[in-house]
């Protein structure tokens, strides 16, 4: 049996900023995209928060998250209107002045044309002093990075382009793999023996996820970890547990 070890994890958090998300007017689709890209890089998304367009709320969340995780990704609030206050809040969170970045302004002028960068558009060139710009290949207006915080647009197409430019250059850790065994044994019956398997393998995270398919109830028992051989062993133990309880395990990774 492989030795159970845990390499140091590289962790991240996502901070979703916007009244429109909290009101239900806009459905967030960015979190799933970010999580998938980070997971593939070996970065574990450990927390996600949603906060309104209130400066103090943004500042408090950024300070808390940036001190707890390796990376923080914010989405929303860097557009041209009065309620786009993320840049100011991030600058204050780090005690930096908010400036109009000359390179960012030049990008906007190239995109909109000379003389067409209005005061509203110029708001999108504001960054915390000392920040590095994040490229926006969709509509030019950049995001920015300050320390371990990446400040990105909320518009999905722009956010995705930014993430795809950011993630390859980040330091990642061991990639988290998953194995899933499905069965039609009630969770209440599975609970005790499944808990024993989890206790025996602390380097693996085991979750139980009920489902309803084709008029039948069942559960997917998902094991996550960085050691493929160990995951195979745990999946084998889970499958045997299901058989011992009168069920038929189905390896969802091979179906």
DOFIDO-608371 format. One record per residue (C-alpha): residue in one letter; z, x, y; residue number from 0; chain. Coordinates in pm, 1 decimal, always signed. Each point is the difference from the previous one (the first is absolute). Layout:
N
- resn:pz:px:py:resi:chain
- a:Z:X:Y:NUM:A
...
This chain:
255
- resn:pz:px:py:resi:chain
- x:+0.0:+0.0:+0.0:0:A
- x:-84.5:+139.7:+346.9:1:A
- x:+286.6:+120.2:+216.7:2:A
- x:+95.5:-245.3:+272.0:3:A
- x:-12.8:+173.4:+338.1:4:A
- x:-47.6:-122.3:+353.5:5:A
- x:-199.2:+204.2:+250.6:6:A
- x:+95.2:-54.9:+363.7:7:A
- x:-179.5:-307.1:+129.3:8:A
- x:-204.8:-5.7:+319.0:9:A
- x:+83.2:-328.0:+169.4:10:A
- x:-141.6:-221.0:+272.3:11:A
- x:+67.0:-319.6:+190.6:12:A
- x:-229.0:-245.8:+176.1:13:A
- x:+98.5:-168.0:+325.4:14:A
- x:-212.6:-306.8:+77.1:15:A
- x:+22.1:-92.2:+366.7:16:A
- x:-105.4:-333.4:+143.8:17:A
- x:+116.9:-346.9:+94.6:18:A
- x:-314.9:-141.4:-157.3:19:A
- x:+109.0:+122.8:-343.6:20:A
- x:+346.8:-149.8:+29.6:21:A
- x:-134.0:-331.2:+127.4:22:A
- x:-235.5:-37.5:-295.3:23:A
- x:-303.5:-15.9:+226.3:24:A
- x:-135.5:+324.1:-146.0:25:A
- x:+32.0:+97.7:-364.4:26:A
- x:+73.4:+367.1:-57.0:27:A
- x:-243.9:+166.7:-238.6:28:A
- x:+76.6:+357.8:+99.4:29:A
- x:+310.4:+61.3:-209.0:30:A
- x:-177.1:-24.8:-334.8:31:A
- x:-275.2:+237.0:+113.6:32:A
- x:+247.0:+259.8:+125.0:33:A
- x:+214.8:-25.8:-313.6:34:A
- x:-296.5:+53.2:-231.1:35:A
- x:-124.2:+305.2:+191.3:36:A
- x:+347.0:+155.2:+12.6:37:A
- x:+65.3:-62.5:-369.1:38:A
- x:-323.7:+174.1:-93.8:39:A
- x:+114.4:+301.5:+203.2:40:A
- x:+340.5:+13.6:-165.2:41:A
- x:+185.3:-140.5:+301.7:42:A
- x:+245.9:-277.6:-79.2:43:A
- x:+9.2:-288.8:+241.7:44:A
- x:+373.9:-64.9:+6.8:45:A
- x:+35.9:-255.1:+279.5:46:A
- x:-198.8:-238.4:+218.7:47:A
- x:+124.6:-180.3:+310.4:48:A
- x:-148.2:-252.9:+239.8:49:A
- x:+125.3:-3.4:+357.9:50:A
- x:-103.1:-200.0:+308.3:51:A
- x:-160.9:+137.5:+316.3:52:A
- x:+340.1:+85.0:+143.7:53:A
- x:+49.7:+356.4:+117.6:54:A
- x:+359.8:+41.4:-112.7:55:A
- x:-80.6:-135.4:-346.3:56:A
- x:-290.3:+243.0:-41.9:57:A
- x:+204.6:+296.2:+123.6:58:A
- x:+291.6:-74.8:-232.3:59:A
- x:-226.6:-44.5:-301.7:60:A
- x:-199.4:+318.4:+67.0:61:A
- x:+313.3:+209.0:+41.0:62:A
- x:+154.9:-137.6:-317.7:63:A
- x:-309.7:+36.2:-215.4:64:A
- x:-114.3:+340.1:+126.6:65:A
- x:+339.8:+144.7:-80.0:66:A
- x:+3.0:-142.4:-351.7:67:A
- x:-351.6:+62.7:-133.4:68:A
- x:-257.5:+278.7:-2.0:69:A
- x:-263.3:-213.6:+170.6:70:A
- x:-4.7:-320.6:+204.2:71:A
- x:-314.6:-203.3:+67.8:72:A
- x:-1.9:-260.2:+276.4:73:A
- x:-268.1:-265.1:+41.4:74:A
- x:-71.2:-214.5:+304.4:75:A
- x:+66.0:+0.7:+370.6:76:A
- x:-225.1:+278.4:+130.0:77:A
- x:-273.4:-217.5:+152.8:78:A
- x:-91.5:-60.1:+367.2:79:A
- x:+217.0:-301.9:+88.6:80:A
- x:+343.3:-33.3:+158.0:81:A
- x:+169.8:-85.7:-330.0:82:A
- x:-124.2:+320.0:-166.0:83:A
- x:+321.2:+196.7:+50.2:84:A
- x:+13.6:+215.7:-311.4:85:A
- x:-107.5:+323.8:+170.2:86:A
- x:+273.8:-30.1:+264.4:87:A
- x:+262.2:-82.3:-261.5:88:A
- x:-95.6:+290.9:-226.5:89:A
- x:+8.7:+241.6:+292.5:90:A
- x:+349.4:-122.1:+94.2:91:A
- x:+115.6:+21.5:-361.4:92:A
- x:-67.3:+374.4:+10.7:93:A
- x:+104.1:+55.7:+359.9:94:A
- x:-353.0:+92.7:+106.4:95:A
- x:-191.5:-101.7:+312.9:96:A
- x:-290.8:-238.3:-50.0:97:A
- x:-320.6:+160.6:+129.2:98:A
- x:-371.2:-76.3:+19.7:99:A
- x:-148.7:+253.5:-238.6:100:A
- x:-310.9:+163.7:+143.8:101:A
- x:-169.8:+33.5:-337.0:102:A
- x:+71.2:-362.9:-85.4:103:A
- x:-138.7:-111.5:+337.1:104:A
- x:-313.8:+207.6:-58.5:105:A
- x:-52.0:-168.1:-336.3:106:A
- x:+21.0:-341.1:+165.2:107:A
- x:-247.7:+102.9:+269.6:108:A
- x:-248.4:+120.1:-260.3:109:A
- x:+39.2:-328.1:-188.4:110:A
- x:-15.0:-242.7:+293.8:111:A
- x:-219.0:+205.2:+231.2:112:A
- x:+74.9:+186.7:+321.1:113:A
- x:+171.2:-222.9:+256.2:114:A
- x:+76.7:-271.8:-255.0:115:A
- x:+354.7:+101.0:-90.4:116:A
- x:+200.8:-264.6:+183.0:117:A
- x:+375.9:+31.8:+61.0:118:A
- x:+56.0:-229.5:-298.4:119:A
- x:-212.8:+218.2:-225.9:120:A
- x:+171.1:+312.0:+132.1:121:A
- x:+327.8:-138.8:-137.0:122:A
- x:-138.6:+88.5:-343.1:123:A
- x:-1.2:+370.2:+97.8:124:A
- x:+377.5:+7.1:+53.3:125:A
- x:+202.2:+206.4:-246.8:126:A
- x:+339.5:+166.7:-21.3:127:A
- x:-17.4:+342.3:+158.9:128:A
- x:-67.9:+265.7:-261.4:129:A
- x:-148.2:-245.1:-250.0:130:A
- x:-304.3:+75.9:-212.5:131:A
- x:-280.6:-255.1:+7.7:132:A
- x:-101.6:-204.2:-304.7:133:A
- x:-374.7:-50.7:-20.7:134:A
- x:-143.7:-350.7:+26.4:135:A
- x:-357.8:+10.2:-130.7:136:A
- x:-35.5:-376.9:+43.9:137:A
- x:+65.4:-56.2:+371.0:138:A
- x:+101.5:+340.4:+141.1:139:A
- x:+346.5:-92.5:+136.2:140:A
- x:+226.0:+241.1:-188.7:141:A
- x:+339.5:-34.0:-152.9:142:A
- x:+242.9:+288.6:+17.0:143:A
- x:+254.1:+195.7:-200.3:144:A
- x:+336.2:+104.4:+139.9:145:A
- x:+216.3:+201.3:-239.7:146:A
- x:-5.7:-195.2:-329.4:147:A
- x:-115.0:-331.8:+150.3:148:A
- x:-363.2:-113.2:-10.7:149:A
- x:-81.7:-267.5:+258.4:150:A
- x:-300.8:-206.4:-104.1:151:A
- x:-194.1:-308.3:+100.5:152:A
- x:+75.9:-336.3:-156.3:153:A
- x:-363.8:-108.0:-36.8:154:A
- x:-61.5:+46.4:-373.9:155:A
- x:-338.6:+172.3:+20.4:156:A
- x:+131.1:+251.2:+252.8:157:A
- x:+330.2:+50.4:-179.3:158:A
- x:-178.5:+70.6:-328.5:159:A
- x:-226.4:+257.2:+160.2:160:A
- x:+302.7:+168.9:+153.6:161:A
- x:+191.1:+5.2:-327.9:162:A
- x:-298.2:+143.0:-184.6:163:A
- x:-10.0:+280.7:+254.2:164:A
- x:+375.0:+66.6:-10.6:165:A
- x:+103.5:-13.1:-364.1:166:A
- x:-213.0:+281.7:-148.2:167:A
- x:+174.0:+254.2:+225.0:168:A
- x:+355.7:-113.0:-84.9:169:A
- x:+231.8:+174.8:-242.2:170:A
- x:+44.6:-216.5:-305.8:171:A
- x:+219.3:+12.6:-305.1:172:A
- x:-48.8:-85.7:-365.9:173:A
- x:-220.5:-307.4:-35.4:174:A
- x:+188.0:-302.7:-130.2:175:A
- x:-163.2:-145.7:-310.9:176:A
- x:+58.2:-340.8:-156.0:177:A
- x:-8.4:-161.2:-343.7:178:A
- x:+16.8:-376.7:-48.0:179:A
- x:+92.3:-192.2:-313.6:180:A
- x:-36.0:-379.3:+8.4:181:A
- x:+168.1:-249.2:-228.4:182:A
- x:+113.1:-360.6:-21.9:183:A
- x:+368.2:+62.8:-59.6:184:A
- x:+236.6:-155.2:+254.6:185:A
- x:+150.0:+239.2:+255.2:186:A
- x:+349.3:-121.6:-85.2:187:A
- x:-50.7:+122.0:-356.9:188:A
- x:-158.3:+327.6:+109.8:189:A
- x:+262.2:+83.0:+259.4:190:A
- x:+261.6:+181.5:-208.6:191:A
- x:-225.2:+216.3:-222.2:192:A
- x:-231.8:+76.8:+292.1:193:A
- x:+300.7:+113.5:+202.8:194:A
- x:+96.7:+233.8:-284.2:195:A
- x:-346.3:+158.8:+3.1:196:A
- x:+24.2:+47.8:+375.4:197:A
- x:+342.9:+161.8:-31.5:198:A
- x:-135.6:+241.3:-259.0:199:A
- x:-288.0:+109.9:+224.7:200:A
- x:+125.1:+48.8:+357.3:201:A
- x:-316.4:+186.9:+103.2:202:A
- x:-204.4:-317.0:-59.9:203:A
- x:+16.5:-317.5:+208.1:204:A
- x:-36.0:-312.1:-214.7:205:A
- x:-71.7:-337.8:+156.3:206:A
- x:-36.0:-351.3:-141.7:207:A
- x:-259.9:-227.9:+163.7:208:A
- x:-37.9:-361.0:-119.3:209:A
- x:-340.4:-170.9:+2.9:210:A
- x:-167.1:-330.5:-79.5:211:A
- x:-351.5:+22.4:-146.8:212:A
- x:-213.7:-257.5:-174.0:213:A
- x:+289.6:-240.4:-27.5:214:A
- x:+231.0:+258.3:-156.9:215:A
- x:+300.4:+187.5:+134.8:216:A
- x:+46.9:+368.6:-65.5:217:A
- x:+120.9:+326.0:+148.3:218:A
- x:-146.4:+341.4:+72.8:219:A
- x:+236.5:+289.9:-64.1:220:A
- x:-118.4:+283.9:+223.5:221:A
- x:+118.1:+359.0:-30.7:222:A
- x:-62.4:+245.3:+284.9:223:A
- x:+45.3:+374.5:+7.7:224:A
- x:-175.6:+330.7:+43.2:225:A
- x:+1.9:+118.9:-363.4:226:A
- x:-283.1:-159.0:-199.2:227:A
- x:+141.9:+99.0:-339.1:228:A
- x:+340.3:-140.3:+86.0:229:A
- x:-159.3:-325.9:+117.7:230:A
- x:-179.1:-26.1:-334.4:231:A
- x:+332.0:+39.6:-179.8:232:A
- x:+167.6:-263.5:+216.0:233:A
- x:-291.5:-240.6:-45.4:234:A
- x:+35.4:+51.0:-375.7:235:A
- x:+371.1:-82.7:+14.3:236:A
- x:-69.3:-311.4:+205.7:237:A
- x:-268.7:-113.3:-243.6:238:A
- x:+238.4:+44.8:-294.4:239:A
- x:+270.3:-189.8:+188.6:240:A
- x:-241.6:-291.7:+49.3:241:A
- x:-83.2:-2.2:-372.2:242:A
- x:+367.8:+7.9:-91.3:243:A
- x:+46.7:-311.5:+214.8:244:A
- x:-281.5:-185.1:-177.1:245:A
- x:-266.4:+54.5:+263.5:246:A
- x:-339.0:+167.2:+2.2:247:A
- x:-40.3:+282.4:+252.6:248:A
- x:-330.9:+32.2:+181.8:249:A
- x:-89.8:+330.8:+162.6:250:A
- x:-140.9:-119.1:+333.6:251:A
- x:-135.9:+345.0:+79.8:252:A
- x:-246.5:-22.8:-289.5:253:A
- x:-115.8:-359.5:+50.4:254:A
